[in-house]
Amino acid sequence: MSLLPYYIKGIVSNRRLWVAGVGQMFGWLFLVAYVFGAKSSGTQSVLLSGIAVWYGYITLALFAVLAMTIVTTISYASHSLAYSFRYTKLSPMSYILNLIGSSSVVGIILSVIMILSTFALFSERFGVSLPPSEFGTAIGVSALAGVFEFAFGAAIVLLVVNYLGLQSQGFVNFLPVMLTIFLGLSQAFVTLPKLLVYLSPFNEIESLLYLGYSGQTPHVSLSDPTTAILNSQLLLLALIAWIAILVSVDGFLLKRLKPRQLEEGRQI
């Protein structure tokens, strides 16, 4: 795991992550708090529930940007990685574990930033202290979310590198964000099928982040407490299962990594 500090440093120093990720999501939090999303009436638990809906979705979107930031390096480095796996001590699983570790650490860092931003903005907006109810839960879920988003993005990129060519990379890079927007916003305001929420890792993460900030049991529609209640333990187990499956897929695809020239990805 000696490469872990270098991977963490490389991710944290990526300006795209801070501008397109943290900066944009902070802007959304500001808009929700002061422009169109927040309602100032209700008890503290009601306020926390409304805040947690937006915190869960916006943080999930931030992790999608994190995944895009990390997985693009795989296609850029496919040539050198294929050589390293064959002629050096670097193995595909070691490479995956280092990136998983760095994704988890950076996911925790980003989660702390989002929690503090959410707490500060909404507490100032409503004039009452609104801290997260289960800070440890939110941090733990964020670590898993960082791992999942990386493993999911890496599996897609490796499929492109190995079988489709880099011409398809531009679309694939945005797939995690597209799924996050569609599934995340849907659960926030629409009643999805309960089975879909349990099977969708994006909704599992969003539901658990909601639990971490509000301290309240998540529902099928996070903004509607009259909808069916979700089992938090089942959500967590399903998310861990997704991570295990995707990490195995990533290791399998990395062993068959095909070196690609960056020129293949040029769009004319």
C-alpha positions as a Markdown table, in Angstrom:
| # | Residue | x | y | z |
|---|---|---|---|---|
| 1 | Met | 0.0 | 0.0 | 0.0 |
| 2 | Ser | 3.0 | 2.3 | -0.4 |
| 3 | Leu | 1.4 | 4.1 | -3.3 |
| 4 | Leu | -1.6 | 5.2 | -1.3 |
| 5 | Pro | -0.2 | 8.6 | -0.1 |
| 6 | Tyr | 0.7 | 9.5 | -3.7 |
| 7 | Tyr | -2.8 | 8.6 | -5.0 |
| 8 | Ile | -4.5 | 10.6 | -2.2 |
| 9 | Lys | -2.2 | 13.6 | -3.0 |
| 10 | Gly | -2.9 | 13.3 | -6.7 |
| 11 | Ile | -6.7 | 13.2 | -6.2 |
| 12 | Val | -6.7 | 16.0 | -3.7 |
| 13 | Ser | -4.6 | 18.3 | -5.9 |
| 14 | Asn | -6.9 | 17.8 | -8.9 |
| 15 | Arg | -8.4 | 21.2 | -9.6 |
| 16 | Arg | -11.3 | 19.7 | -11.5 |
| 17 | Leu | -12.5 | 17.9 | -8.3 |
| 18 | Trp | -12.6 | 21.2 | -6.4 |
| 19 | Val | -14.0 | 23.4 | -9.1 |
| 20 | Ala | -16.5 | 21.1 | -10.8 |
| 21 | Gly | -17.1 | 19.0 | -7.7 |
| 22 | Val | -16.9 | 20.8 | -4.3 |
| 23 | Gly | -17.5 | 24.3 | -5.8 |
| 24 | Gln | -20.5 | 23.4 | -7.8 |
| 25 | Met | -22.1 | 21.4 | -5.0 |
| 26 | Phe | -21.5 | 24.2 | -2.5 |
| 27 | Gly | -23.3 | 26.4 | -5.0 |
| 28 | Trp | -26.3 | 24.1 | -5.0 |
| 29 | Leu | -26.4 | 24.0 | -1.2 |
| 30 | Phe | -26.4 | 27.8 | -1.2 |
| 31 | Leu | -29.2 | 28.0 | -3.7 |
| 32 | Val | -31.3 | 25.4 | -1.8 |
| 33 | Ala | -30.7 | 27.3 | 1.5 |
| 34 | Tyr | -31.4 | 30.8 | 0.3 |
| 35 | Val | -33.3 | 30.7 | -3.0 |
| 36 | Phe | -35.7 | 27.9 | -3.8 |
| 37 | Gly | -35.3 | 24.8 | -1.7 |
| 38 | Ala | -35.7 | 25.5 | 1.9 |
| 39 | Lys | -38.7 | 26.0 | 4.1 |
| 40 | Ser | -38.2 | 27.7 | 7.4 |
| 41 | Ser | -41.4 | 26.4 | 9.1 |
| 42 | Gly | -41.6 | 23.3 | 11.3 |
| 43 | Thr | -39.9 | 21.7 | 14.2 |
| 44 | Gln | -36.1 | 21.0 | 14.3 |
| 45 | Ser | -36.7 | 17.4 | 13.2 |
| 46 | Val | -38.8 | 18.5 | 10.2 |
| 47 | Leu | -36.0 | 21.0 | 9.3 |
| 48 | Leu | -33.4 | 18.3 | 9.6 |
| 49 | Ser | -35.4 | 15.9 | 7.4 |
| 50 | Gly | -35.7 | 18.5 | 4.7 |
| 51 | Ile | -32.0 | 19.4 | 4.9 |
| 52 | Ala | -31.0 | 15.7 | 4.9 |
| 53 | Val | -32.9 | 15.2 | 1.6 |
| 54 | Trp | -30.7 | 17.8 | -0.2 |
| 55 | Tyr | -27.5 | 16.8 | 1.7 |
| 56 | Gly | -27.9 | 13.2 | 0.6 |
| 57 | Tyr | -28.5 | 14.0 | -3.1 |
| 58 | Ile | -25.8 | 16.7 | -3.4 |
| 59 | Thr | -23.2 | 14.6 | -1.6 |
| 60 | Leu | -24.0 | 11.7 | -3.8 |
| 61 | Ala | -23.5 | 13.9 | -6.9 |
| 62 | Leu | -20.2 | 15.0 | -5.5 |
| 63 | Phe | -19.0 | 11.4 | -5.2 |
| 64 | Ala | -20.0 | 10.9 | -8.8 |
| 65 | Val | -17.6 | 13.8 | -9.8 |
| 66 | Leu | -14.9 | 12.1 | -7.6 |
| 67 | Ala | -15.4 | 8.9 | -9.6 |
| 68 | Met | -15.0 | 10.7 | -12.9 |
| 69 | Thr | -11.8 | 12.4 | -11.6 |
| 70 | Ile | -10.2 | 9.1 | -10.6 |
| 71 | Val | -11.2 | 6.7 | -13.3 |
| 72 | Thr | -10.1 | 8.8 | -16.2 |
| 73 | Thr | -6.5 | 8.1 | -15.1 |
| 74 | Ile | -7.0 | 4.5 | -15.9 |
| 75 | Ser | -7.6 | 5.1 | -19.6 |
| 76 | Tyr | -4.7 | 7.6 | -19.7 |
| 77 | Ala | -2.4 | 5.1 | -18.1 |
| 78 | Ser | -3.5 | 1.9 | -19.8 |
| 79 | His | -0.3 | 1.6 | -21.7 |
| 80 | Ser | 2.0 | 1.9 | -18.7 |
| 81 | Leu | -0.3 | -0.2 | -16.5 |
| 82 | Ala | -0.3 | -3.1 | -18.9 |
| 83 | Tyr | 3.5 | -2.9 | -18.9 |
| 84 | Ser | 3.7 | -2.6 | -15.1 |
| 85 | Phe | 1.4 | -5.6 | -14.5 |
| 86 | Arg | 3.6 | -7.7 | -16.7 |
| 87 | Tyr | 7.1 | -6.6 | -15.8 |
| 88 | Thr | 7.0 | -5.1 | -12.3 |
| 89 | Lys | 5.8 | -6.1 | -8.9 |
| 90 | Leu | 2.6 | -4.1 | -9.3 |
| 91 | Ser | -0.4 | -6.4 | -9.5 |
| 92 | Pro | -3.9 | -5.5 | -10.7 |
| 93 | Met | -5.4 | -6.2 | -7.2 |
| 94 | Ser | -2.7 | -4.1 | -5.5 |
| 95 | Tyr | -3.5 | -1.2 | -7.9 |
| 96 | Ile | -7.2 | -1.5 | -7.3 |
| 97 | Leu | -6.7 | -1.7 | -3.5 |
| 98 | Asn | -4.6 | 1.5 | -3.5 |
| 99 | Leu | -7.2 | 3.4 | -5.5 |
| 100 | Ile | -10.0 | 2.0 | -3.3 |
| 101 | Gly | -8.1 | 3.2 | -0.2 |
| 102 | Ser | -7.5 | 6.7 | -1.7 |
| 103 | Ser | -11.2 | 6.9 | -2.9 |
| 104 | Ser | -12.3 | 6.1 | 0.7 |
| 105 | Val | -10.0 | 8.6 | 2.3 |
| 106 | Val | -11.0 | 11.4 | -0.2 |
| 107 | Gly | -14.6 | 10.4 | 0.2 |
| 108 | Ile | -14.4 | 11.0 | 3.9 |
| 109 | Ile | -12.6 | 14.4 | 3.4 |
| 110 | Leu | -15.3 | 15.5 | 0.9 |
| 111 | Ser | -18.1 | 14.3 | 3.3 |
| 112 | Val | -16.7 | 16.3 | 6.2 |
| 113 | Ile | -16.6 | 19.4 | 3.9 |
| 114 | Met | -20.2 | 18.9 | 2.8 |
| 115 | Ile | -21.4 | 18.2 | 6.3 |
| 116 | Leu | -19.7 | 21.4 | 7.7 |
| 117 | Ser | -21.0 | 23.4 | 4.7 |
| 118 | Thr | -24.5 | 22.1 | 5.1 |
| 119 | Phe | -24.5 | 22.7 | 8.9 |
| 120 | Ala | -23.1 | 26.2 | 8.5 |
| 121 | Leu | -25.4 | 27.4 | 5.7 |
| 122 | Phe | -28.7 | 26.0 | 7.0 |
| 123 | Ser | -28.0 | 26.9 | 10.6 |
| 124 | Glu | -27.3 | 30.5 | 9.6 |
| 125 | Arg | -30.3 | 30.5 | 7.2 |
| 126 | Phe | -32.8 | 29.3 | 9.9 |
| 127 | Gly | -31.1 | 30.9 | 12.9 |
| 128 | Val | -30.9 | 27.6 | 14.8 |
| 129 | Ser | -28.2 | 25.0 | 15.2 |
| 130 | Leu | -28.8 | 22.1 | 12.8 |
| 131 | Pro | -25.9 | 19.7 | 13.2 |
| 132 | Pro | -26.0 | 16.1 | 11.7 |
| 133 | Ser | -27.7 | 13.7 | 14.1 |
| 134 | Glu | -25.4 | 10.7 | 13.3 |
| 135 | Phe | -22.0 | 12.2 | 12.3 |
| 136 | Gly | -20.2 | 8.8 | 12.4 |
| 137 | Thr | -22.9 | 7.2 | 10.2 |
| 138 | Ala | -22.5 | 9.9 | 7.6 |
| 139 | Ile | -18.7 | 9.5 | 7.6 |
| 140 | Gly | -18.8 | 5.7 | 7.4 |
| 141 | Val | -21.3 | 5.8 | 4.5 |
| 142 | Ser | -19.2 | 8.4 | 2.7 |
| 143 | Ala | -16.2 | 6.1 | 2.9 |
| 144 | Leu | -18.2 | 3.3 | 1.3 |
| 145 | Ala | -19.7 | 5.7 | -1.2 |
| 146 | Gly | -16.2 | 6.7 | -2.4 |
| 147 | Val | -15.3 | 3.1 | -2.8 |
| 148 | Phe | -18.5 | 2.2 | -4.7 |
| 149 | Glu | -18.3 | 5.2 | -7.1 |
| 150 | Phe | -14.7 | 4.4 | -7.9 |
| 151 | Ala | -15.4 | 0.7 | -8.4 |
| 152 | Phe | -18.4 | 1.4 | -10.6 |
| 153 | Gly | -16.6 | 4.0 | -12.7 |
| 154 | Ala | -13.5 | 1.8 | -13.0 |
| 155 | Ala | -15.6 | -1.1 | -14.3 |
| 156 | Ile | -17.2 | 1.0 | -17.0 |
| 157 | Val | -13.9 | 2.6 | -18.1 |
| 158 | Leu | -12.2 | -0.8 | -18.2 |
| 159 | Leu | -15.0 | -2.2 | -20.4 |
| 160 | Val | -14.4 | 0.7 | -22.7 |
| 161 | Val | -10.6 | 0.4 | -22.8 |
| 162 | Asn | -10.7 | -3.4 | -23.3 |
| 163 | Tyr | -13.6 | -3.8 | -25.7 |
| 164 | Leu | -15.0 | -0.6 | -27.1 |
| 165 | Gly | -12.0 | 1.7 | -27.6 |
| 166 | Leu | -11.4 | 5.2 | -26.3 |
| 167 | Gln | -13.8 | 6.8 | -28.7 |
| 168 | Ser | -16.7 | 6.0 | -26.3 |
| 169 | Gln | -14.9 | 7.4 | -23.3 |
| 170 | Gly | -16.5 | 10.8 | -23.4 |
| 171 | Phe | -20.0 | 9.5 | -22.9 |
| 172 | Val | -19.0 | 6.8 | -20.4 |
| 173 | Asn | -17.2 | 9.3 | -18.1 |
| 174 | Phe | -20.6 | 11.1 | -17.5 |
| 175 | Leu | -22.6 | 7.9 | -16.9 |
| 176 | Pro | -22.2 | 7.9 | -13.0 |
| 177 | Val | -23.3 | 11.6 | -13.0 |
| 178 | Met | -26.3 | 10.8 | -15.2 |
| 179 | Leu | -27.4 | 7.9 | -13.1 |
| 180 | Thr | -26.9 | 10.0 | -9.9 |
| 181 | Ile | -29.1 | 12.8 | -11.3 |
| 182 | Phe | -31.9 | 10.5 | -12.5 |
| 183 | Leu | -32.0 | 8.1 | -9.5 |
| 184 | Gly | -31.0 | 10.6 | -6.8 |
| 185 | Leu | -33.6 | 13.3 | -7.7 |
| 186 | Ser | -36.2 | 10.6 | -8.3 |
| 187 | Gln | -35.9 | 9.3 | -4.8 |
| 188 | Ala | -35.8 | 12.7 | -3.3 |
| 189 | Phe | -39.1 | 13.8 | -4.7 |
| 190 | Val | -40.8 | 10.8 | -6.3 |
| 191 | Thr | -42.1 | 7.4 | -5.0 |
| 192 | Leu | -39.9 | 4.8 | -6.7 |
| 193 | Pro | -40.6 | 1.1 | -6.5 |
| 194 | Lys | -39.3 | -0.2 | -3.2 |
| 195 | Leu | -37.4 | -3.0 | -4.8 |
| 196 | Leu | -35.6 | -0.5 | -7.1 |
| 197 | Val | -34.4 | 1.4 | -4.1 |
| 198 | Tyr | -33.0 | -1.7 | -2.5 |
| 199 | Leu | -31.3 | -2.8 | -5.8 |
| 200 | Ser | -29.9 | 0.6 | -6.7 |
| 201 | Pro | -26.6 | 1.4 | -5.0 |
| 202 | Phe | -27.1 | 5.1 | -5.8 |
| 203 | Asn | -30.3 | 5.1 | -3.8 |
| 204 | Glu | -28.8 | 3.0 | -1.1 |
| 205 | Ile | -26.1 | 5.6 | -0.6 |
| 206 | Glu | -28.5 | 8.5 | -0.7 |
| 207 | Ser | -30.8 | 6.8 | 1.8 |
| 208 | Leu | -28.0 | 6.1 | 4.2 |
| 209 | Leu | -26.6 | 9.6 | 3.9 |
| 210 | Tyr | -30.1 | 10.9 | 4.7 |
| 211 | Leu | -30.1 | 8.7 | 7.8 |
| 212 | Gly | -26.7 | 10.0 | 8.8 |
| 213 | Tyr | -27.7 | 13.7 | 8.7 |
| 214 | Ser | -31.3 | 13.5 | 9.9 |
| 215 | Gly | -31.1 | 10.6 | 12.3 |
| 216 | Gln | -34.5 | 9.5 | 10.9 |
| 217 | Thr | -35.4 | 6.2 | 9.1 |
| 218 | Pro | -35.3 | 6.7 | 5.3 |
| 219 | His | -38.4 | 6.3 | 3.2 |
| 220 | Val | -38.9 | 5.2 | -0.4 |
| 221 | Ser | -39.5 | 8.9 | -1.1 |
| 222 | Leu | -37.2 | 10.8 | 1.2 |
| 223 | Ser | -39.3 | 13.9 | 1.1 |
| 224 | Asp | -42.6 | 12.0 | 1.9 |
| 225 | Pro | -42.7 | 10.3 | 5.3 |
| 226 | Thr | -46.0 | 8.6 | 4.4 |
| 227 | Thr | -44.2 | 6.3 | 1.9 |
| 228 | Ala | -42.9 | 2.9 | 2.8 |
| 229 | Ile | -40.0 | 2.7 | 5.3 |
| 230 | Leu | -36.7 | 1.3 | 4.2 |
| 231 | Asn | -34.5 | -1.2 | 6.3 |
| 232 | Ser | -31.2 | 0.6 | 6.8 |
| 233 | Gln | -29.3 | -2.6 | 7.6 |
| 234 | Leu | -30.5 | -4.2 | 4.3 |
| 235 | Leu | -29.5 | -1.0 | 2.4 |
| 236 | Leu | -26.0 | -1.3 | 4.0 |
| 237 | Leu | -25.6 | -5.0 | 3.2 |
| 238 | Ala | -26.7 | -4.4 | -0.4 |
| 239 | Leu | -24.2 | -1.6 | -0.8 |
| 240 | Ile | -21.4 | -3.7 | 0.5 |
| 241 | Ala | -22.4 | -6.5 | -1.8 |
| 242 | Trp | -22.3 | -4.2 | -4.8 |
| 243 | Ile | -18.8 | -3.0 | -3.8 |
| 244 | Ala | -17.6 | -6.6 | -3.5 |
| 245 | Ile | -19.0 | -7.5 | -6.9 |
| 246 | Leu | -17.6 | -4.5 | -8.6 |
| 247 | Val | -14.1 | -4.8 | -7.1 |
| 248 | Ser | -14.0 | -8.4 | -8.4 |
| 249 | Val | -15.1 | -7.3 | -11.8 |
| 250 | Asp | -12.4 | -4.5 | -11.8 |
| 251 | Gly | -9.7 | -7.0 | -10.9 |
| 252 | Phe | -10.8 | -9.4 | -13.6 |
| 253 | Leu | -10.8 | -6.6 | -16.3 |
| 254 | Leu | -7.5 | -5.2 | -15.2 |
| 255 | Lys | -5.8 | -8.6 | -15.7 |
| 256 | Arg | -7.0 | -8.3 | -19.3 |
| 257 | Leu | -6.1 | -4.6 | -19.7 |
| 258 | Lys | -5.4 | -3.7 | -23.3 |
| 259 | Pro | -2.9 | -0.8 | -23.9 |
| 260 | Arg | -4.5 | 2.0 | -25.8 |
| 261 | Gln | -3.1 | 5.1 | -27.5 |
| 262 | Leu | -4.6 | 8.3 | -26.3 |
| 263 | Glu | -5.1 | 9.4 | -29.9 |
| 264 | Glu | -7.9 | 6.9 | -30.1 |
| 265 | Gly | -10.0 | 9.1 | -27.9 |
| 266 | Arg | -9.8 | 12.2 | -30.1 |
| 267 | Gln | -13.1 | 13.4 | -31.3 |
| 268 | Ile | -13.1 | 15.2 | -34.7 |
